[in-house]
Amino acid sequence: MLGELRNIMRSGEDGDQPTKNAMIEAFCIHARNLNEFFLENGRDDTLRASGFTTSAYKPPDNDQVRRSIFAKINKQISHLTEARTTVANEKIGDLEREQMYCFLFDDLRRFLSI
């Protein structure tokens, strides 16, 4: 789903603004779920990557860049908060979605190789 949403949004054939917003939300929710899966940092009942691999699995680095782009999902998509921004250049944009996708695609490749 994440890859297909990425492809549609990159093609420019993602429709009117409400449809674009829905696609951004769907992309971000899928990205957040996968990020929690690979980092293994969700709630106690969250599925973790290590439950589907050998003991060789180690979560990826969660550096500042990764933390900051995925944190935007919580403020802009997942939670109703007074901190939600209306400033266009502070919102999750093409660059942040591409960064999320690249992090997660690398995680998936590593996960599948174990």
Biopython code that builds the backbone (N, CA, C, O; Angstrom):
import numpy as np
from Bio.PDB.StructureBuilder import StructureBuilder

atoms = [
    (1, "MET", "N", (0.824, -1.193, 0.000)),
    (1, "MET", "CA", (0.000, 0.000, 0.000)),
    (1, "MET", "C", (0.867, 1.255, 0.000)),
    (1, "MET", "O", (0.601, 2.207, -0.734)),
    (2, "LEU", "N", (1.894, 1.243, 0.824)),
    (2, "LEU", "CA", (2.772, 2.416, 0.907)),
    (2, "LEU", "C", (3.396, 2.722, -0.445)),
    (2, "LEU", "O", (3.417, 3.874, -0.878)),
    (3, "GLY", "N", (3.902, 1.698, -1.109)),
    (3, "GLY", "CA", (4.526, 1.883, -2.412)),
    (3, "GLY", "C", (3.546, 2.350, -3.471)),
    (3, "GLY", "O", (3.873, 3.208, -4.291)),
    (4, "GLU", "N", (2.351, 1.794, -3.458)),
    (4, "GLU", "CA", (1.346, 2.198, -4.445)),
    (4, "GLU", "C", (0.903, 3.642, -4.219)),
    (4, "GLU", "O", (0.751, 4.398, -5.178)),
    (5, "LEU", "N", (0.696, 4.026, -2.976)),
    (5, "LEU", "CA", (0.340, 5.419, -2.680)),
    (5, "LEU", "C", (1.454, 6.355, -3.121)),
    (5, "LEU", "O", (1.195, 7.416, -3.689)),
    (6, "ARG", "N", (2.679, 5.962, -2.862)),
    (6, "ARG", "CA", (3.829, 6.770, -3.306)),
    (6, "ARG", "C", (3.803, 6.943, -4.813)),
    (6, "ARG", "O", (3.974, 8.054, -5.315)),
    (7, "ASN", "N", (3.591, 5.857, -5.537)),
    (7, "ASN", "CA", (3.583, 5.928, -6.995)),
    (7, "ASN", "C", (2.478, 6.841, -7.514)),
    (7, "ASN", "O", (2.709, 7.641, -8.421)),
    (8, "ILE", "N", (1.286, 6.727, -6.948)),
    (8, "ILE", "CA", (0.172, 7.560, -7.393)),
    (8, "ILE", "C", (0.465, 9.035, -7.124)),
    (8, "ILE", "O", (0.249, 9.882, -7.991)),
    (9, "MET", "N", (0.956, 9.340, -5.927)),
    (9, "MET", "CA", (1.232, 10.747, -5.588)),
    (9, "MET", "C", (2.360, 11.309, -6.441)),
    (9, "MET", "O", (2.326, 12.481, -6.816)),
    (10, "ARG", "N", (3.349, 10.496, -6.749)),
    (10, "ARG", "CA", (4.460, 10.964, -7.586)),
    (10, "ARG", "C", (4.046, 11.163, -9.035)),
    (10, "ARG", "O", (4.650, 11.959, -9.754)),
    (11, "SER", "N", (3.012, 10.438, -9.466)),
    (11, "SER", "CA", (2.564, 10.539, -10.859)),
    (11, "SER", "C", (1.802, 11.826, -11.134)),
    (11, "SER", "O", (1.658, 12.232, -12.288)),
    (12, "GLY", "N", (1.310, 12.471, -10.074)),
    (12, "GLY", "CA", (0.507, 13.672, -10.253)),
    (12, "GLY", "C", (-0.934, 13.379, -10.593)),
    (12, "GLY", "O", (-1.707, 14.301, -10.854)),
    (13, "GLU", "N", (-1.312, 12.115, -10.594)),
    (13, "GLU", "CA", (-2.679, 11.718, -10.930)),
    (13, "GLU", "C", (-3.461, 11.380, -9.664)),
    (13, "GLU", "O", (-4.229, 10.418, -9.633)),
    (14, "ASP", "N", (-3.255, 12.189, -8.614)),
    (14, "ASP", "CA", (-3.869, 11.885, -7.331)),
    (14, "ASP", "C", (-5.145, 12.671, -7.060)),
    (14, "ASP", "O", (-5.625, 12.690, -5.927)),
    (15, "GLY", "N", (-5.699, 13.315, -8.071)),
    (15, "GLY", "CA", (-7.017, 13.900, -7.967)),
    (15, "GLY", "C", (-7.091, 15.276, -7.341)),
    (15, "GLY", "O", (-6.112, 16.022, -7.311)),
    (16, "ASP", "N", (-8.276, 15.596, -6.842)),
    (16, "ASP", "CA", (-8.539, 16.906, -6.239)),
    (16, "ASP", "C", (-7.925, 16.977, -4.841)),
    (16, "ASP", "O", (-7.391, 15.984, -4.349)),
    (17, "GLN", "N", (-7.997, 18.135, -4.204)),
    (17, "GLN", "CA", (-7.327, 18.332, -2.914)),
    (17, "GLN", "C", (-7.837, 17.390, -1.826)),
    (17, "GLN", "O", (-7.015, 16.852, -1.085)),
    (18, "PRO", "N", (-9.146, 17.158, -1.684)),
    (18, "PRO", "CA", (-9.567, 16.187, -0.665)),
    (18, "PRO", "C", (-8.996, 14.780, -0.907)),
    (18, "PRO", "O", (-8.639, 14.082, 0.042)),
    (19, "THR", "N", (-8.914, 14.375, -2.168)),
    (19, "THR", "CA", (-8.343, 13.071, -2.490)),
    (19, "THR", "C", (-6.853, 13.056, -2.172)),
    (19, "THR", "O", (-6.355, 12.079, -1.613)),
    (20, "LYS", "N", (-6.137, 14.117, -2.516)),
    (20, "LYS", "CA", (-4.708, 14.213, -2.184)),
    (20, "LYS", "C", (-4.507, 14.121, -0.681)),
    (20, "LYS", "O", (-3.621, 13.405, -0.213)),
    (21, "ASN", "N", (-5.333, 14.849, 0.085)),
    (21, "ASN", "CA", (-5.212, 14.813, 1.543)),
    (21, "ASN", "C", (-5.438, 13.400, 2.086)),
    (21, "ASN", "O", (-4.721, 12.951, 2.981)),
    (22, "ALA", "N", (-6.432, 12.708, 1.541)),
    (22, "ALA", "CA", (-6.706, 11.337, 1.977)),
    (22, "ALA", "C", (-5.531, 10.421, 1.661)),
    (22, "ALA", "O", (-5.199, 9.543, 2.457)),
    (23, "MET", "N", (-4.904, 10.617, 0.512)),
    (23, "MET", "CA", (-3.747, 9.794, 0.144)),
    (23, "MET", "C", (-2.556, 10.080, 1.060)),
    (23, "MET", "O", (-1.839, 9.163, 1.460)),
    (24, "ILE", "N", (-2.354, 11.341, 1.383)),
    (24, "ILE", "CA", (-1.271, 11.699, 2.311)),
    (24, "ILE", "C", (-1.524, 11.048, 3.666)),
    (24, "ILE", "O", (-0.611, 10.477, 4.262)),
    (25, "GLU", "N", (-2.749, 11.131, 4.150)),
    (25, "GLU", "CA", (-3.079, 10.512, 5.441)),
    (25, "GLU", "C", (-2.861, 9.005, 5.397)),
    (25, "GLU", "O", (-2.266, 8.439, 6.314)),
    (26, "ALA", "N", (-3.337, 8.351, 4.339)),
    (26, "ALA", "CA", (-3.161, 6.897, 4.222)),
    (26, "ALA", "C", (-1.682, 6.532, 4.173)),
    (26, "ALA", "O", (-1.247, 5.594, 4.841)),
    (27, "PHE", "N", (-0.913, 7.271, 3.384)),
    (27, "PHE", "CA", (0.528, 7.019, 3.297)),
    (27, "PHE", "C", (1.161, 7.132, 4.678)),
    (27, "PHE", "O", (1.926, 6.262, 5.094)),
    (28, "CYS", "N", (0.838, 8.206, 5.379)),
    (28, "CYS", "CA", (1.464, 8.452, 6.681)),
    (28, "CYS", "C", (1.072, 7.417, 7.724)),
    (28, "CYS", "O", (1.906, 7.024, 8.540)),
    (29, "ILE", "N", (-0.171, 6.969, 7.716)),
    (29, "ILE", "CA", (-0.580, 5.938, 8.670)),
    (29, "ILE", "C", (0.145, 4.626, 8.380)),
    (29, "ILE", "O", (0.613, 3.967, 9.309)),
    (30, "HIS", "N", (0.249, 4.234, 7.105)),
    (30, "HIS", "CA", (1.003, 3.032, 6.755)),
    (30, "HIS", "C", (2.476, 3.190, 7.140)),
    (30, "HIS", "O", (3.082, 2.256, 7.666)),
    (31, "ALA", "N", (3.045, 4.353, 6.885)),
    (31, "ALA", "CA", (4.452, 4.598, 7.224)),
    (31, "ALA", "C", (4.666, 4.509, 8.730)),
    (31, "ALA", "O", (5.637, 3.909, 9.190)),
    (32, "ARG", "N", (3.760, 5.107, 9.492)),
    (32, "ARG", "CA", (3.887, 5.067, 10.957)),
    (32, "ARG", "C", (3.827, 3.628, 11.466)),
    (32, "ARG", "O", (4.627, 3.234, 12.314)),
    (33, "ASN", "N", (2.885, 2.847, 10.952)),
    (33, "ASN", "CA", (2.772, 1.451, 11.382)),
    (33, "ASN", "C", (4.025, 0.653, 11.055)),
    (33, "ASN", "O", (4.514, -0.103, 11.894)),
    (34, "LEU", "N", (4.548, 0.814, 9.849)),
    (34, "LEU", "CA", (5.764, 0.098, 9.475)),
    (34, "LEU", "C", (6.964, 0.554, 10.287)),
    (34, "LEU", "O", (7.810, -0.259, 10.661)),
    (35, "ASN", "N", (7.043, 1.841, 10.560)),
    (35, "ASN", "CA", (8.141, 2.363, 11.366)),
    (35, "ASN", "C", (8.120, 1.725, 12.763)),
    (35, "ASN", "O", (9.158, 1.297, 13.268)),
    (36, "GLU", "N", (6.943, 1.663, 13.380)),
    (36, "GLU", "CA", (6.833, 1.017, 14.690)),
    (36, "GLU", "C", (7.197, -0.467, 14.604)),
    (36, "GLU", "O", (7.844, -0.999, 15.506)),
    (37, "PHE", "N", (6.792, -1.124, 13.540)),
    (37, "PHE", "CA", (7.095, -2.540, 13.349)),
    (37, "PHE", "C", (8.601, -2.774, 13.282)),
    (37, "PHE", "O", (9.132, -3.635, 13.984)),
    (38, "PHE", "N", (9.284, -2.009, 12.438)),
    (38, "PHE", "CA", (10.728, -2.214, 12.271)),
    (38, "PHE", "C", (11.531, -1.732, 13.471)),
    (38, "PHE", "O", (12.511, -2.373, 13.850)),
    (39, "LEU", "N", (11.136, -0.613, 14.076)),
    (39, "LEU", "CA", (11.857, -0.105, 15.242)),
    (39, "LEU", "C", (11.493, -0.849, 16.518)),
    (39, "LEU", "O", (12.218, -0.797, 17.511)),
    (40, "GLU", "N", (10.365, -1.540, 16.478)),
    (40, "GLU", "CA", (9.872, -2.293, 17.634)),
    (40, "GLU", "C", (9.608, -1.385, 18.823)),
    (40, "GLU", "O", (9.988, -1.700, 19.950)),
    (41, "ASN", "N", (8.954, -0.255, 18.567)),
    (41, "ASN", "CA", (8.728, 0.695, 19.646)),
    (41, "ASN", "C", (7.264, 1.055, 19.867)),
    (41, "ASN", "O", (6.961, 2.118, 20.408)),
    (42, "GLY", "N", (6.365, 0.183, 19.454)),
    (42, "GLY", "CA", (4.947, 0.442, 19.669)),
    (42, "GLY", "C", (4.515, 0.018, 21.063)),
    (42, "GLY", "O", (5.343, -0.223, 21.942)),
    (43, "ARG", "N", (3.230, -0.068, 21.244)),
    (43, "ARG", "CA", (2.674, -0.540, 22.518)),
    (43, "ARG", "C", (3.005, -2.011, 22.707)),
    (43, "ARG", "O", (3.542, -2.666, 21.814)),
    (44, "ASP", "N", (2.673, -2.514, 23.886)),
    (44, "ASP", "CA", (3.006, -3.908, 24.205)),
    (44, "ASP", "C", (2.423, -4.907, 23.226)),
    (44, "ASP", "O", (3.038, -5.941, 22.963)),
    (45, "ASP", "N", (1.241, -4.620, 22.676)),
    (45, "ASP", "CA", (0.611, -5.575, 21.775)),
    (45, "ASP", "C", (0.919, -5.312, 20.298)),
    (45, "ASP", "O", (0.338, -5.948, 19.419)),
    (46, "THR", "N", (1.828, -4.378, 20.029)),
    (46, "THR", "CA", (2.223, -4.065, 18.650)),
    (46, "THR", "C", (3.100, -5.190, 18.095)),
    (46, "THR", "O", (4.027, -5.654, 18.759)),
    (47, "LEU", "N", (2.794, -5.617, 16.872)),
    (47, "LEU", "CA", (3.647, -6.622, 16.232)),
    (47, "LEU", "C", (5.039, -6.045, 16.013)),
    (47, "LEU", "O", (5.194, -4.863, 15.706)),
    (48, "ARG", "N", (6.044, -6.890, 16.174)),
    (48, "ARG", "CA", (7.435, -6.476, 16.050)),
    (48, "ARG", "C", (8.132, -7.333, 14.993)),
    (48, "ARG", "O", (7.848, -8.522, 14.847)),
    (49, "ALA", "N", (9.034, -6.712, 14.275)),
    (49, "ALA", "CA", (9.749, -7.411, 13.202)),
    (49, "ALA", "C", (10.464, -8.653, 13.718)),
    (49, "ALA", "O", (10.499, -9.676, 13.034)),
    (50, "SER", "N", (11.029, -8.575, 14.905)),
    (50, "SER", "CA", (11.789, -9.712, 15.436)),
    (50, "SER", "C", (10.917, -10.947, 15.639)),
    (50, "SER", "O", (11.442, -12.057, 15.726)),
    (51, "GLY", "N", (9.613, -10.780, 15.717)),
    (51, "GLY", "CA", (8.715, -11.917, 15.854)),
    (51, "GLY", "C", (8.542, -12.701, 14.564)),
    (51, "GLY", "O", (7.918, -13.762, 14.554)),
    (52, "PHE", "N", (9.093, -12.180, 13.482)),
    (52, "PHE", "CA", (8.939, -12.812, 12.171)),
    (52, "PHE", "C", (10.275, -13.135, 11.518)),
    (52, "PHE", "O", (10.318, -13.474, 10.335)),
    (53, "THR", "N", (11.369, -13.033, 12.275)),
    (53, "THR", "CA", (12.703, -13.300, 11.729)),
    (53, "THR", "C", (13.495, -14.154, 12.711)),
    (53, "THR", "O", (12.965, -14.649, 13.705)),
    (54, "THR", "N", (14.753, -14.308, 12.409)),
    (54, "THR", "CA", (15.652, -15.022, 13.311)),
    (54, "THR", "C", (16.133, -14.058, 14.395)),
    (54, "THR", "O", (15.799, -12.873, 14.388)),
    (55, "SER", "N", (16.902, -14.576, 15.299)),
    (55, "SER", "CA", (17.448, -13.751, 16.381)),
    (55, "SER", "C", (18.475, -12.741, 15.858)),
    (55, "SER", "O", (18.939, -11.886, 16.612)),
    (56, "ALA", "N", (18.830, -12.835, 14.585)),
    (56, "ALA", "CA", (19.789, -11.893, 13.996)),
    (56, "ALA", "C", (19.176, -10.512, 13.765)),
    (56, "ALA", "O", (19.906, -9.554, 13.513)),
    (57, "TYR", "N", (17.851, -10.394, 13.846)),
    (57, "TYR", "CA", (17.221, -9.095, 13.570)),
    (57, "TYR", "C", (17.581, -8.080, 14.644)),
    (57, "TYR", "O", (17.484, -8.349, 15.841)),
    (58, "LYS", "N", (17.990, -6.929, 14.192)),
    (58, "LYS", "CA", (18.248, -5.776, 15.059)),
    (58, "LYS", "C", (17.504, -4.587, 14.465)),
    (58, "LYS", "O", (17.587, -4.350, 13.260)),
    (59, "PRO", "N", (16.776, -3.830, 15.294)),
    (59, "PRO", "CA", (16.073, -2.655, 14.765)),
    (59, "PRO", "C", (17.044, -1.679, 14.103)),
    (59, "PRO", "O", (18.210, -1.605, 14.490)),
    (60, "PRO", "N", (16.573, -0.937, 13.116)),
    (60, "PRO", "CA", (17.437, 0.048, 12.449)),
    (60, "PRO", "C", (17.750, 1.213, 13.380)),
    (60, "PRO", "O", (17.105, 1.400, 14.411)),
    (61, "ASP", "N", (18.753, 1.986, 12.992)),
    (61, "ASP", "CA", (19.074, 3.193, 13.756)),
    (61, "ASP", "C", (17.892, 4.144, 13.701)),
    (61, "ASP", "O", (17.252, 4.314, 12.663)),
    (62, "ASN", "N", (17.622, 4.750, 14.825)),
    (62, "ASN", "CA", (16.543, 5.729, 14.905)),
    (62, "ASN", "C", (17.183, 7.096, 15.148)),
    (62, "ASN", "O", (17.054, 7.678, 16.225)),
    (63, "ASP", "N", (17.870, 7.589, 14.129)),
    (63, "ASP", "CA", (18.602, 8.844, 14.274)),
    (63, "ASP", "C", (17.650, 10.046, 14.289)),
    (63, "ASP", "O", (16.440, 9.897, 14.116)),
    (64, "GLN", "N", (18.205, 11.207, 14.495)),
    (64, "GLN", "CA", (17.413, 12.433, 14.633)),
    (64, "GLN", "C", (16.570, 12.735, 13.390)),
    (64, "GLN", "O", (15.431, 13.186, 13.512)),
    (65, "VAL", "N", (17.114, 12.491, 12.207)),
    (65, "VAL", "CA", (16.360, 12.758, 10.977)),
    (65, "VAL", "C", (15.120, 11.877, 10.936)),
    (65, "VAL", "O", (14.013, 12.353, 10.685)),
    (66, "ARG", "N", (15.318, 10.606, 11.184)),
    (66, "ARG", "CA", (14.185, 9.670, 11.175)),
    (66, "ARG", "C", (13.157, 10.047, 12.241)),
    (66, "ARG", "O", (11.961, 10.107, 11.957)),
    (67, "ARG", "N", (13.613, 10.297, 13.446)),
    (67, "ARG", "CA", (12.685, 10.652, 14.526)),
    (67, "ARG", "C", (11.886, 11.900, 14.187)),
    (67, "ARG", "O", (10.683, 11.953, 14.443)),
    (68, "SER", "N", (12.540, 12.901, 13.617)),
    (68, "SER", "CA", (11.843, 14.168, 13.366)),
    (68, "SER", "C", (10.805, 14.046, 12.255)),
    (68, "SER", "O", (9.731, 14.639, 12.359)),
    (69, "ILE", "N", (11.095, 13.297, 11.198)),
    (69, "ILE", "CA", (10.085, 13.195, 10.132)),
    (69, "ILE", "C", (8.908, 12.319, 10.555)),
    (69, "ILE", "O", (7.764, 12.619, 10.214)),
    (70, "PHE", "N", (9.170, 11.254, 11.286)),
    (70, "PHE", "CA", (8.060, 10.410, 11.721)),
    (70, "PHE", "C", (7.269, 11.074, 12.851)),
    (70, "PHE", "O", (6.078, 10.804, 13.003)),
    (71, "ALA", "N", (7.902, 11.928, 13.637)),
    (71, "ALA", "CA", (7.179, 12.666, 14.687)),
    (71, "ALA", "C", (6.139, 13.597, 14.082)),
    (71, "ALA", "O", (5.116, 13.876, 14.706)),
    (72, "LYS", "N", (6.395, 14.075, 12.876)),
    (72, "LYS", "CA", (5.418, 14.949, 12.212)),
    (72, "LYS", "C", (4.092, 14.238, 11.999)),
    (72, "LYS", "O", (3.041, 14.878, 12.011)),
    (73, "ILE", "N", (4.123, 12.942, 11.806)),
    (73, "ILE", "CA", (2.885, 12.192, 11.606)),
    (73, "ILE", "C", (1.982, 12.329, 12.829)),
    (73, "ILE", "O", (0.773, 12.525, 12.699)),
    (74, "ASN", "N", (2.575, 12.224, 14.013)),
    (74, "ASN", "CA", (1.775, 12.322, 15.229)),
    (74, "ASN", "C", (1.110, 13.688, 15.357)),
    (74, "ASN", "O", (-0.049, 13.778, 15.763)),
    (75, "LYS", "N", (1.825, 14.737, 15.016)),
    (75, "LYS", "CA", (1.298, 16.088, 15.154)),
    (75, "LYS", "C", (0.341, 16.470, 14.030)),
    (75, "LYS", "O", (-0.539, 17.307, 14.227)),
    (76, "GLN", "N", (0.501, 15.873, 12.867)),
    (76, "GLN", "CA", (-0.264, 16.324, 11.709)),
    (76, "GLN", "C", (-1.317, 15.342, 11.228)),
    (76, "GLN", "O", (-2.228, 15.728, 10.495)),
    (77, "ILE", "N", (-1.212, 14.090, 11.622)),
    (77, "ILE", "CA", (-2.126, 13.093, 11.075)),
    (77, "ILE", "C", (-2.815, 12.304, 12.195)),
    (77, "ILE", "O", (-4.043, 12.286, 12.278)),
    (78, "SER", "N", (-2.035, 11.660, 13.045)),
    (78, "SER", "CA", (-2.570, 10.648, 13.952)),
    (78, "SER", "C", (-3.315, 11.190, 15.161)),
    (78, "SER", "O", (-4.255, 10.555, 15.638)),
    (79, "HIS", "N", (-2.921, 12.329, 15.656)),
    (79, "HIS", "CA", (-3.508, 12.836, 16.890)),
    (79, "HIS", "C", (-4.143, 14.204, 16.660)),
    (79, "HIS", "O", (-3.610, 15.034, 15.925)),
    (80, "LEU", "N", (-5.278, 14.422, 17.294)),
    (80, "LEU", "CA", (-5.872, 15.755, 17.293)),
    (80, "LEU", "C", (-5.132, 16.562, 18.352)),
    (80, "LEU", "O", (-5.161, 16.231, 19.537)),
    (81, "THR", "N", (-4.482, 17.600, 17.915)),
    (81, "THR", "CA", (-3.646, 18.371, 18.818)),
    (81, "THR", "C", (-3.690, 19.848, 18.472)),
    (81, "THR", "O", (-3.895, 20.219, 17.317)),
    (82, "GLU", "N", (-3.497, 20.683, 19.474)),
    (82, "GLU", "CA", (-3.431, 22.125, 19.245)),
    (82, "GLU", "C", (-2.153, 22.504, 18.515)),
    (82, "GLU", "O", (-2.050, 23.611, 17.986)),
    (83, "ALA", "N", (-1.182, 21.608, 18.478)),
    (83, "ALA", "CA", (0.099, 21.886, 17.822)),
    (83, "ALA", "C", (0.061, 21.606, 16.325)),
    (83, "ALA", "O", (1.084, 21.737, 15.652)),
    (84, "ARG", "N", (-1.099, 21.221, 15.789)),
    (84, "ARG", "CA", (-1.210, 20.948, 14.354)),
    (84, "ARG", "C", (-0.928, 22.233, 13.584)),
    (84, "ARG", "O", (-1.478, 23.290, 13.895)),
    (85, "THR", "N", (-0.084, 22.132, 12.598)),
    (85, "THR", "CA", (0.326, 23.322, 11.856)),
    (85, "THR", "C", (-0.594, 23.592, 10.669)),
    (85, "THR", "O", (-1.167, 22.676, 10.078)),
    (86, "THR", "N", (-0.715, 24.858, 10.343)),
    (86, "THR", "CA", (-1.419, 25.256, 9.121)),
    (86, "THR", "C", (-0.442, 25.879, 8.134)),
    (86, "THR", "O", (-0.835, 26.300, 7.045)),
    (87, "VAL", "N", (0.824, 25.938, 8.511)),
    (87, "VAL", "CA", (1.867, 26.511, 7.670)),
    (87, "VAL", "C", (2.325, 25.454, 6.667)),
    (87, "VAL", "O", (2.802, 24.385, 7.049)),
    (88, "ALA", "N", (2.175, 25.763, 5.397)),
    (88, "ALA", "CA", (2.422, 24.777, 4.331)),
    (88, "ALA", "C", (3.813, 24.151, 4.401)),
    (88, "ALA", "O", (3.940, 22.934, 4.269)),
    (89, "ASN", "N", (4.859, 24.954, 4.604)),
    (89, "ASN", "CA", (6.213, 24.387, 4.576)),
    (89, "ASN", "C", (6.568, 23.619, 5.853)),
    (89, "ASN", "O", (7.655, 23.046, 5.931)),
    (90, "GLU", "N", (5.688, 23.593, 6.848)),
    (90, "GLU", "CA", (5.908, 22.790, 8.047)),
    (90, "GLU", "C", (5.172, 21.451, 7.967)),
    (90, "GLU", "O", (5.383, 20.567, 8.798)),
    (91, "LYS", "N", (4.312, 21.312, 6.965)),
    (91, "LYS", "CA", (3.540, 20.090, 6.815)),
    (91, "LYS", "C", (4.376, 18.991, 6.162)),
    (91, "LYS", "O", (5.405, 19.258, 5.543)),
    (92, "ILE", "N", (3.914, 17.764, 6.313)),
    (92, "ILE", "CA", (4.572, 16.633, 5.670)),
    (92, "ILE", "C", (4.398, 16.792, 4.160)),
    (92, "ILE", "O", (3.281, 16.779, 3.642)),
    (93, "GLY", "N", (5.511, 16.940, 3.481)),
    (93, "GLY", "CA", (5.480, 17.170, 2.039)),
    (93, "GLY", "C", (6.135, 16.042, 1.271)),
    (93, "GLY", "O", (6.416, 14.972, 1.811)),
    (94, "ASP", "N", (6.369, 16.304, 0.011)),
    (94, "ASP", "CA", (6.968, 15.300, -0.872)),
    (94, "ASP", "C", (8.310, 14.801, -0.339)),
    (94, "ASP", "O", (8.573, 13.599, -0.351)),
    (95, "LEU", "N", (9.158, 15.716, 0.128)),
    (95, "LEU", "CA", (10.487, 15.330, 0.611)),
    (95, "LEU", "C", (10.388, 14.412, 1.823)),
    (95, "LEU", "O", (11.060, 13.382, 1.881)),
    (96, "GLU", "N", (9.547, 14.783, 2.793)),
    (96, "GLU", "CA", (9.423, 13.948, 3.992)),
    (96, "GLU", "C", (8.837, 12.581, 3.664)),
    (96, "GLU", "O", (9.276, 11.570, 4.212)),
    (97, "ARG", "N", (7.850, 12.543, 2.773)),
    (97, "ARG", "CA", (7.285, 11.241, 2.400)),
    (97, "ARG", "C", (8.329, 10.379, 1.693)),
    (97, "ARG", "O", (8.381, 9.167, 1.905)),
    (98, "GLU", "N", (9.149, 10.992, 0.864)),
    (98, "GLU", "CA", (10.199, 10.224, 0.185)),
    (98, "GLU", "C", (11.232, 9.719, 1.187)),
    (98, "GLU", "O", (11.712, 8.592, 1.071)),
    (99, "GLN", "N", (11.576, 10.547, 2.168)),
    (99, "GLN", "CA", (12.507, 10.102, 3.207)),
    (99, "GLN", "C", (11.925, 8.931, 3.989)),
    (99, "GLN", "O", (12.617, 7.947, 4.252)),
    (100, "MET", "N", (10.651, 9.041, 4.358)),
    (100, "MET", "CA", (9.998, 7.943, 5.080)),
    (100, "MET", "C", (10.046, 6.669, 4.246)),
    (100, "MET", "O", (10.411, 5.601, 4.738)),
    (101, "TYR", "N", (9.673, 6.799, 2.981)),
    (101, "TYR", "CA", (9.659, 5.638, 2.102)),
    (101, "TYR", "C", (11.047, 5.006, 2.019)),
    (101, "TYR", "O", (11.172, 3.783, 2.100)),
    (102, "CYS", "N", (12.076, 5.807, 1.861)),
    (102, "CYS", "CA", (13.444, 5.282, 1.748)),
    (102, "CYS", "C", (13.880, 4.575, 3.023)),
    (102, "CYS", "O", (14.470, 3.497, 2.962)),
    (103, "PHE", "N", (13.597, 5.169, 4.173)),
    (103, "PHE", "CA", (13.918, 4.494, 5.440)),
    (103, "PHE", "C", (13.233, 3.123, 5.486)),
    (103, "PHE", "O", (13.869, 2.109, 5.774)),
    (104, "LEU", "N", (11.939, 3.110, 5.202)),
    (104, "LEU", "CA", (11.165, 1.886, 5.334)),
    (104, "LEU", "C", (11.520, 0.849, 4.279)),
    (104, "LEU", "O", (11.517, -0.347, 4.569)),
    (105, "PHE", "N", (11.824, 1.282, 3.061)),
    (105, "PHE", "CA", (12.231, 0.342, 2.028)),
    (105, "PHE", "C", (13.560, -0.311, 2.411)),
    (105, "PHE", "O", (13.731, -1.516, 2.230)),
    (106, "ASP", "N", (14.495, 0.473, 2.936)),
    (106, "ASP", "CA", (15.766, -0.096, 3.413)),
    (106, "ASP", "C", (15.521, -1.092, 4.549)),
    (106, "ASP", "O", (16.135, -2.158, 4.597)),
    (107, "ASP", "N", (14.607, -0.726, 5.467)),
    (107, "ASP", "CA", (14.269, -1.633, 6.572)),
    (107, "ASP", "C", (13.695, -2.943, 6.035)),
    (107, "ASP", "O", (14.053, -4.026, 6.498)),
    (108, "LEU", "N", (12.807, -2.830, 5.060)),
    (108, "LEU", "CA", (12.182, -4.021, 4.482)),
    (108, "LEU", "C", (13.220, -4.910, 3.805)),
    (108, "LEU", "O", (13.202, -6.128, 3.982)),
    (109, "ARG", "N", (14.119, -4.314, 3.035)),
    (109, "ARG", "CA", (15.172, -5.093, 2.381)),
    (109, "ARG", "C", (16.008, -5.843, 3.402)),
    (109, "ARG", "O", (16.313, -7.023, 3.226)),
    (110, "ARG", "N", (16.376, -5.146, 4.476)),
    (110, "ARG", "CA", (17.173, -5.781, 5.531)),
    (110, "ARG", "C", (16.388, -6.887, 6.218)),
    (110, "ARG", "O", (16.921, -7.965, 6.479)),
    (111, "PHE", "N", (15.128, -6.620, 6.508)),
    (111, "PHE", "CA", (14.241, -7.588, 7.145)),
    (111, "PHE", "C", (14.110, -8.863, 6.310)),
    (111, "PHE", "O", (14.173, -9.970, 6.844)),
    (112, "LEU", "N", (13.930, -8.701, 5.006)),
    (112, "LEU", "CA", (13.765, -9.854, 4.120)),
    (112, "LEU", "C", (15.053, -10.659, 3.932)),
    (112, "LEU", "O", (15.010, -11.826, 3.542)),
    (113, "SER", "N", (16.181, -10.039, 4.208)),
    (113, "SER", "CA", (17.458, -10.739, 4.022)),
    (113, "SER", "C", (17.858, -11.591, 5.215)),
    (113, "SER", "O", (18.818, -12.359, 5.142)),
    (114, "ILE", "N", (17.135, -11.459, 6.297)),
    (114, "ILE", "CA", (17.496, -12.217, 7.523)),
    (114, "ILE", "C", (16.805, -13.561, 7.513)),
    (114, "ILE", "O", (16.971, -14.348, 8.445)),
]
sb = StructureBuilder()
sb.init_structure("model")
sb.init_model(0)
sb.init_chain("A")
sb.init_seg("    ")
for serial, (resi, resn, name, xyz) in enumerate(atoms, 1):
    if name == "N":
        sb.init_residue(resn, " ", resi, " ")
    sb.init_atom(name, np.array(xyz, "f"), 0.0, 1.0, " ", f" {name:<3s}", serial, name[0])
structure = sb.get_structure()
